[in-house]
């Protein structure tokens, strides 16, 4: 059982001037539904991620895209 991840940052059409960081997860079919739920809840609570997309392929592999807002500090003069 392996979990693969990749992360990228982008500004997109999701909001004007909003920058998002995306994380892609590939979860194998032998992860039970409850294990996947606990994994995603943990990432949401401790990492600030929210669910963007889930795709389940015919072989049972789940491809999950998580996103979180990138907050940039502006310089004050």
NORFEN-V430788 format. One record per pair of residues at least 12 apart in sequence whose ideal C-beta (glycine too) atoms are under 10 Angstrom apart, sorted by the first residue. I is the first residue (numbers start at 1). J is the second residue. Records with the same first field share a line. If there is no record, write none. Layout:
I: J / J
This chain:
1: 27 / 28 / 29 / 30 / 31 / 35
2: 26 / 27 / 28
3: 25 / 26 / 27 / 28 / 31 / 39
4: 24 / 25 / 26 / 27 / 28
5: 23 / 24 / 25 / 26 / 43 / 64 / 66
6: 22 / 23 / 24 / 25 / 26
7: 21 / 22 / 23 / 24 / 66
8: 20 / 21 / 22 / 23 / 24
9: 21 / 22 / 68 / 70
10: 22 / 67 / 70
11: 70
12: 67
14: 52 / 67 / 69
15: 69
17: 72
18: 69 / 70 / 71
19: 69 / 70 / 71 / 72
20: 50 / 52 / 67 / 68 / 69 / 70
21: 48 / 49 / 66 / 67 / 68 / 69 / 70
22: 49 / 52 / 53 / 65 / 66 / 67 / 68
23: 43 / 47 / 49 / 52 / 64 / 65 / 66 / 67 / 68
24: 52 / 53 / 63 / 64 / 65 / 66
25: 39 / 40 / 43 / 49 / 54 / 62 / 63 / 64 / 65 / 66
26: 57 / 61 / 62 / 63 / 64
27: 39 / 40 / 54 / 56 / 60 / 61 / 62 / 63 / 64
28: 59 / 60 / 61 / 62
29: 56 / 57 / 59 / 60 / 61 / 62
30: 60 / 61
31: 60 / 61 / 62
33: 62
36: 54 / 62 / 64
39: 64
40: 54 / 62 / 64 / 66
43: 64 / 66 / 68
44: 66 / 68
47: 66 / 68
48: 66 / 67 / 68 / 69 / 71
49: 64 / 65 / 66 / 67 / 68
50: 66 / 67 / 68 / 69
51: 64 / 65 / 66 / 67
52: 64 / 65 / 66 / 67 / 68
53: 65 / 66 / 67
54: 66
